[in-house]
Amino acid sequence: MIRARDRGASEHLKEKVETVKAQMRRLKQLGKQMAKAPDEQISLTDPDARSMATSARGSGVVGYNVQTAVDAKHHLVVTHEVTNQGTDPGTARLDGPADSRGPRH
């Protein structure tokens, strides 16, 4: 009986080792994909999403950078910009065309 139990444990360990080896192969493949990407990032759920820094130290979130401009009088969104760039400098101006901003005071 001890041998049968040892054999079962041995098979269990072999399965675990094979699982880890398969994971390592997958991670190596993902590493190659990341190296080919212009910004060395890939998202497994949304290919256009990118890592964005958050205010918490050393943390971030994979997503998009969204900027909006709101009409101060009517509180309506008059224009928006969505990008996968983590920083705001260089994004398009959000002042929109004059007719969408309403009258100037």
Sequence and secondary structure as in RCSB ss.txt:
>XXXX:A:sequence
MIRARDRGASEHLKEKVETVKAQMRRLKQLGKQMAKAPDEQISLTDPDARSMATSARGSGVVGYNVQTAVDAKHH
LVVTHEVTNQGTDPGTARLDGPADSRGPRH
>XXXX:A:secstr
 HHHHHHHHHHHHHHHHHHHHHHHHHHHHHHHHHHHSTTS   SS TT EEEE SSTT EEEE EEEEEE TTT 
 EEEEEEES SS TTS  S   HHHH    
